[in-house]
Amino acid sequence: MFSAVEAHAYIDRDTAVLQVMNKAAGKTQTIMAPVGRVVGFEKLNITVRACKQSDPFDAENFYAFTEISRGDGGMIYSNWLDRNNPGKNPVQNADYDIWLVRCE
């Protein structure tokens, strides 16, 4: 008996486009985060380890494995961000909200 397994194809992208909101200032900024490079934003260091686009034949979505730490080295977040479900893996921080816009 043959059982079908659903396969998903993803396209690797080089850059994550992120929105970062400083909650205290009430300001939002778009930042470009190249995969594998640390990007500084105010008190944060953001490193995107992978940025993937869903199969073009599926509903469009983007995923980014992201590590976010404070400038003093304390880890805030290390997990996948999902563009279509931003509340699924929220960045838990009192000062900032961060979400994935797309991968390029």
C-alpha positions as CSV (number, residue, x, y, z in Angstrom):
1,M,0.0,0.0,0.0
2,F,1.5,3.4,-1.0
3,S,0.8,6.4,1.2
4,A,1.2,9.8,-0.3
5,V,3.2,12.4,1.7
6,E,2.5,16.0,1.1
7,A,5.7,17.7,-0.1
8,H,6.4,21.4,0.3
9,A,9.0,23.2,-1.8
10,Y,10.5,26.5,-0.7
11,I,12.7,29.0,-2.4
12,D,15.7,30.3,-0.5
13,R,16.0,34.1,-0.5
14,D,18.9,36.3,0.4
15,T,17.3,39.1,2.5
16,A,14.5,39.4,5.0
17,V,12.4,42.6,5.0
18,L,11.4,43.2,8.6
19,Q,9.2,45.8,10.3
20,V,10.4,46.9,13.7
21,M,8.3,49.0,16.0
22,N,9.8,50.9,19.0
23,K,6.8,50.7,21.4
24,A,7.9,53.6,23.5
25,A,8.4,56.0,20.6
26,G,5.4,54.6,18.6
27,K,7.6,54.5,15.5
28,T,7.9,51.7,12.9
29,Q,10.8,51.2,10.6
30,T,11.5,48.8,7.8
31,I,14.9,47.1,7.8
32,M,16.7,44.9,5.4
33,A,18.4,41.9,7.0
34,P,20.7,40.0,4.7
35,V,20.8,36.3,5.6
36,G,23.8,35.4,7.8
37,R,24.7,38.9,8.8
38,V,24.1,40.8,12.0
39,V,22.0,43.9,11.6
40,G,21.9,46.4,14.4
41,F,18.8,48.3,15.2
42,E,18.8,50.6,18.3
43,K,19.5,48.2,21.2
44,L,19.0,45.1,19.2
45,N,21.2,42.7,17.1
46,I,19.1,40.9,14.5
47,T,20.5,37.9,12.6
48,V,18.4,36.1,10.0
49,R,19.7,32.5,9.5
50,A,17.3,31.6,6.6
51,C,14.6,33.3,4.6
52,K,12.2,31.2,2.6
53,Q,9.4,31.8,0.2
54,S,6.6,29.2,-0.2
55,D,6.2,27.3,-3.4
56,P,4.9,29.7,-6.1
57,F,2.0,27.2,-6.7
58,D,0.8,27.5,-3.1
59,A,-0.6,30.6,-1.4
60,E,2.3,33.0,-1.0
61,N,4.0,33.0,2.4
62,F,7.4,33.8,3.8
63,Y,9.3,32.3,6.7
64,A,12.5,33.6,8.3
65,F,14.6,31.9,11.0
66,T,15.6,34.8,13.1
67,E,17.7,35.4,16.2
68,I,17.3,38.6,18.1
69,S,19.5,39.7,21.0
70,R,20.0,42.8,23.1
71,G,23.2,44.7,22.6
72,D,24.5,43.4,25.9
73,G,24.2,39.8,24.5
74,G,20.9,38.6,26.1
75,M,18.9,36.5,23.7
76,I,15.3,37.8,23.1
77,Y,14.1,35.5,20.3
78,S,15.3,32.5,18.3
79,N,12.7,30.9,16.1
80,W,10.8,31.1,12.8
81,L,8.8,34.2,11.9
82,D,5.8,33.4,9.7
83,R,4.6,36.3,7.6
84,N,1.0,35.1,7.3
85,N,0.7,34.2,11.0
86,P,2.7,36.9,12.9
87,G,1.0,36.0,16.2
88,K,2.1,32.3,15.9
89,N,5.7,32.9,17.1
90,P,5.6,36.5,18.4
91,V,8.8,38.2,19.5
92,Q,8.3,38.7,23.3
93,N,9.9,42.0,24.2
94,A,8.6,45.0,26.2
95,D,10.3,47.5,24.0
96,Y,9.9,46.2,20.4
97,D,7.5,44.4,18.1
98,I,9.2,42.7,15.1
99,W,7.5,41.0,12.2
100,L,8.4,39.6,8.8
101,V,7.1,41.5,5.7
102,R,8.7,39.3,3.0
103,C,11.9,37.6,1.7
104,E,13.8,38.9,-1.3
